[in-house]
Amino acid sequence: MKNKKINDKVFDYGIVAFLICLVAIFSVTSEHFFTFTNITNILRQISIVGISTVAMTMVIITGGIDLSVGAILALSSIMLAKMLTSGINMYLAIPITLVLGIIMGLFNGFLINKAKISPLISTLGTMTIFRGITYIITSGLPIYGFPKEFSFIGQGYIGKIPVPVFILIGVYILGFIILYMTKFGVYVYGIGGSEKASLLSGVKVNLIKYKVYAISGFLAALAGVVSLSRINSGVPNTGTGFELDVVTAVVLGGVSVNGGVGKLSGVIMGCLIIGVLSNGMILLNIGEYYQMVVKGAVLLIAVGIDNYTKK
């Protein structure tokens, strides 16, 4: 136990040091990086990914994974765009969109609990289904023409801070409460540590999994709302590769892909690293394809460190 605490502290300090090094490197190589405008831009950029990382943290801690978050984001944003352009009030359309996200998450839970399909294959399949439905609805064309007040969610400011940042903070606060102040959070960690032991202890494992994937669908839909408001256009390919950024941020933040281990505080640092890395590479005019290589490498390194630590 003592060695584990030492390893945790070393990891925590290590991830903070890595973030500081990234900031220092990009600050030296780009005069536009360490400015208030760019910092707020980074925070706005990571807010969409960050919203979904809270749920992905819970999913991975239980020993699962949700590859459909990007497709849920896309389908949710398109459904919201359709409702807004058809004259439905945004204060009704947004709750409907969030409920649709929950339904998609519950469908993932059904496939995993009842059909006994592994989380990887289940969510890979639903990712393809949801993305296909998105293209069917839009015929591959973008949707425009939303109410002006809707843009405040993704583009507005409270003081000098972007609204999406406040949404992200609110989601993280709720995530901390759920994971560390409720029995549900204890059960999430227990299932990831040993599903069999949790069952023998009387925990309703399937019900917890339903809830976890429902939360994942809900937050992916919320990210879709923020994304739609930010770009002010319903684009069917929105969220492509989103799941990679979410999983990378979560694993980079110290959540074990083997389940049962991880902290939201680390995930916050993982989000910041992904945001700083992406923003810095854009400022240095590093091509999109090279960025994909770097992000993939970061994910592999994070998983490798996780496996080594677990061993």
C-alpha positions in Angstrom: 0.0 0.0 0.0 2.9 2.4 0.9 4.5 1.7 -2.5 1.2 2.3 -4.3 0.9 5.7 -2.6 4.4 6.6 -3.6 3.8 5.5 -7.2 0.6 7.6 -7.3 2.5 10.7 -6.1 5.3 10.1 -8.6 2.7 9.9 -11.4 0.8 13.0 -10.2 4.0 15.0 -10.1 5.1 13.5 -13.4 2.0 14.5 -15.3 2.1 18.1 -13.8 5.8 18.3 -14.8 5.0 17.1 -18.3 2.3 19.7 -18.7 4.7 22.5 -17.5 7.3 21.3 -20.0 4.8 21.4 -22.8 3.7 24.9 -21.9 7.4 26.0 -21.6 8.3 24.5 -25.0 5.3 26.1 -26.9 5.8 29.4 -25.1 9.4 29.6 -26.4 8.6 28.4 -29.9 5.5 30.5 -30.5 5.0 34.1 -29.3 1.2 33.7 -29.5 1.0 30.7 -27.2 1.3 32.1 -23.7 -1.3 34.9 -24.1 -4.6 35.4 -22.3 -6.5 35.1 -25.5 -4.9 31.8 -26.5 -5.2 30.3 -23.0 -8.9 31.0 -22.9 -9.1 29.5 -26.4 -7.4 26.3 -25.1 -9.9 26.1 -22.3 -12.8 26.6 -24.7 -11.3 23.8 -27.0 -10.9 21.3 -24.2 -14.3 21.9 -22.7 -16.1 19.7 -25.3 -13.7 16.8 -24.8 -13.5 17.5 -21.0 -17.3 17.2 -20.6 -17.2 13.6 -22.0 -14.1 12.6 -20.1 -16.0 12.6 -16.8 -18.3 9.9 -18.0 -15.5 8.0 -19.8 -13.6 7.9 -16.6 -16.5 6.1 -14.9 -16.9 3.8 -17.9 -13.2 2.8 -18.0 -13.0 2.4 -14.2 -15.7 -0.2 -14.4 -13.6 -2.1 -16.9 -15.5 -0.9 -20.0 -15.1 1.6 -22.8 -17.4 3.7 -24.9 -16.2 4.3 -28.5 -19.6 5.7 -29.5 -19.3 9.1 -27.8 -18.2 10.9 -30.9 -21.1 9.4 -32.9 -23.6 10.3 -30.1 -22.2 13.8 -30.1 -22.8 14.1 -33.8 -26.3 12.5 -33.9 -27.3 14.6 -30.8 -26.1 17.8 -32.4 -27.9 17.0 -35.7 -31.1 16.2 -34.0 -30.9 19.4 -32.0 -30.1 21.3 -35.2 -33.2 19.8 -36.9 -35.4 20.8 -34.0 -34.1 24.3 -33.8 -34.6 24.9 -37.6 -38.1 23.5 -37.4 -39.2 26.1 -34.9 -39.0 24.2 -31.7 -38.0 26.4 -28.7 -34.3 25.8 -27.7 -35.4 25.4 -24.0 -37.4 22.4 -25.0 -35.1 21.1 -27.8 -32.0 20.9 -25.6 -33.6 18.7 -22.9 -35.0 16.4 -25.6 -31.5 16.2 -27.1 -30.0 15.2 -23.7 -32.7 12.5 -23.2 -31.8 11.1 -26.6 -28.2 10.9 -25.5 -29.3 9.0 -22.4 -31.4 6.6 -24.6 -28.3 5.9 -26.8 -26.2 5.3 -23.7 -28.8 2.9 -22.3 -28.8 1.0 -25.7 -25.1 0.5 -25.2 -25.8 -0.8 -21.7 -28.4 -3.2 -23.0 -26.0 -4.7 -25.6 -23.3 -5.2 -22.9 -25.6 -6.5 -20.1 -28.3 -8.5 -22.0 -26.7 -9.4 -25.3 -23.4 -10.1 -23.5 -21.4 -8.3 -26.2 -18.1 -6.9 -25.0 -18.0 -3.1 -24.5 -15.4 -2.7 -27.2 -17.5 -4.4 -29.9 -20.9 -3.1 -28.6 -19.8 0.6 -28.7 -17.9 0.1 -31.9 -21.0 -1.2 -33.5 -23.2 1.6 -32.1 -20.6 4.1 -33.2 -21.1 3.0 -36.8 -24.9 2.9 -36.4 -25.3 6.3 -34.9 -22.9 7.9 -37.4 -24.8 6.3 -40.3 -28.1 7.6 -38.9 -26.5 11.1 -38.8 -25.6 10.9 -42.5 -29.0 9.5 -43.4 -30.8 12.4 -41.6 -28.6 15.1 -43.2 -27.9 13.4 -46.5 -24.3 14.5 -45.8 -25.3 18.2 -45.8 -24.8 20.8 -43.0 -27.7 22.5 -41.2 -27.8 26.2 -40.6 -30.2 28.9 -39.2 -30.3 28.7 -35.4 -31.7 31.3 -33.0 -29.1 34.0 -32.1 -29.5 33.3 -28.3 -28.4 29.7 -28.9 -24.9 30.8 -29.8 -24.3 32.0 -26.3 -23.8 28.5 -25.0 -20.8 27.8 -27.2 -19.6 31.3 -28.0 -20.6 33.5 -25.1 -18.6 34.8 -22.2 -19.3 35.4 -18.5 -16.8 38.1 -17.7 -13.8 37.2 -19.7 -14.3 33.4 -19.3 -16.0 31.4 -22.1 -19.4 29.9 -21.1 -18.2 26.3 -22.1 -15.5 26.5 -19.4 -18.2 27.1 -16.8 -20.2 24.2 -18.1 -17.0 22.0 -17.9 -16.4 23.1 -14.3 -20.0 22.3 -13.4 -19.7 18.8 -14.9 -16.4 18.1 -13.1 -17.9 19.2 -9.8 -20.8 16.8 -10.3 -18.4 14.1 -11.4 -16.4 14.5 -8.1 -19.5 14.4 -6.1 -20.8 11.2 -7.8 -17.5 9.4 -7.7 -16.2 10.3 -4.3 -19.3 11.2 -2.2 -21.9 8.5 -3.1 -22.3 4.8 -2.9 -22.6 4.7 -6.7 -19.0 5.9 -6.9 -17.9 3.2 -4.5 -19.7 0.6 -6.7 -18.1 1.9 -9.9 -14.6 1.4 -8.4 -15.6 -2.0 -6.9 -16.9 -3.3 -10.2 -13.6 -2.3 -11.9 -11.6 -3.9 -9.1 -13.5 -7.2 -9.2 -16.9 -7.6 -10.8 -17.3 -11.1 -9.3 -16.6 -9.8 -5.8 -19.1 -6.9 -6.3 -21.8 -9.4 -7.3 -21.1 -11.6 -4.3 -21.4 -8.4 -2.1 -24.9 -7.8 -3.4 -24.1 -5.0 -5.8 -26.5 -4.7 -8.8 -23.7 -4.7 -11.3 -25.9 -4.5 -14.4 -27.8 -1.6 -13.0 -24.6 0.3 -12.3 -23.4 -0.4 -15.8 -26.7 0.9 -17.3 -26.3 4.1 -15.2 -22.6 4.5 -16.3 -23.4 4.2 -20.0 -26.5 6.4 -19.6 -24.3 9.1 -18.0 -21.8 8.7 -20.9 -24.6 9.2 -23.5 -25.9 12.2 -21.6 -22.6 14.0 -21.4 -21.8 13.1 -25.0 -25.1 14.7 -26.0 -24.3 17.8 -23.8 -20.9 18.0 -25.6 -22.9 17.9 -28.8 -25.0 20.9 -27.7 -22.0 22.9 -26.8 -20.2 21.9 -30.1 -23.3 22.8 -32.2 -23.6 26.2 -30.5 -19.9 26.9 -30.9 -19.6 26.2 -34.7 -23.2 27.3 -35.3 -23.7 24.6 -37.9 -24.9 21.0 -37.8 -22.2 19.1 -39.7 -22.6 15.3 -40.0 -18.9 14.6 -39.6 -18.7 16.5 -36.3 -17.0 14.4 -33.6 -15.0 12.3 -35.9 -12.0 11.1 -33.8 -13.6 12.6 -30.7 -13.5 9.3 -28.9 -9.7 9.1 -29.4 -9.2 12.4 -27.7 -11.5 11.5 -24.9 -9.9 8.1 -24.2 -6.4 9.5 -24.6 -7.1 12.3 -22.0 -8.6 9.8 -19.6 -5.8 7.2 -19.9 -3.2 9.9 -19.9 -4.7 11.2 -16.6 -3.9 7.9 -14.9 -7.2 5.9 -15.3 -6.3 2.3 -15.8 -7.6 0.6 -18.9 -7.8 -2.6 -16.8 -10.4 -0.9 -14.6 -10.7 -0.1 -10.9 -8.0 2.7 -10.8 -8.1 6.4 -11.7 -8.8 9.8 -10.4 -10.7 12.7 -11.9 -8.0 15.1 -10.8 -5.6 13.3 -13.1 -8.1 13.3 -15.9 -8.2 17.1 -15.7 -4.5 17.2 -16.2 -4.9 14.8 -19.1 -7.4 17.1 -20.8 -5.1 20.1 -20.4 -2.2 18.2 -21.9 -4.3 17.2 -24.9 -5.5 20.8 -25.3 -2.0 22.3 -25.0 -0.5 19.7 -27.3 -3.2 20.3 -30.0 -3.1 24.1 -29.8 0.7 24.2 -29.7 1.0 22.0 -32.8 -1.5 24.2 -34.7 0.4 27.4 -33.8 3.6 25.8 -35.1 1.8 24.9 -38.3 2.3 21.2 -37.8 0.1 19.3 -40.3 -3.1 17.5 -39.3 -1.7 14.1 -40.2 1.4 14.6 -38.1 -0.9 15.6 -35.2 -2.8 12.3 -35.5 0.6 10.5 -35.3 1.5 12.4 -32.1 -1.9 11.8 -30.5 -1.7 8.1 -31.3 1.8 7.9 -29.9 0.7 9.7 -26.7 -2.1 7.2 -26.2 0.2 4.2 -26.7 2.7 5.7 -24.2 0.0 6.3 -21.7 -1.3 2.7 -22.0 2.2 1.4 -21.8 2.9 3.3 -18.6 -0.4 2.0 -17.2 0.4 -1.6 -18.0 3.9 -1.2 -16.5 2.5 0.3 -13.3 -0.2 -2.4 -13.0 2.5 -5.1 -13.4 
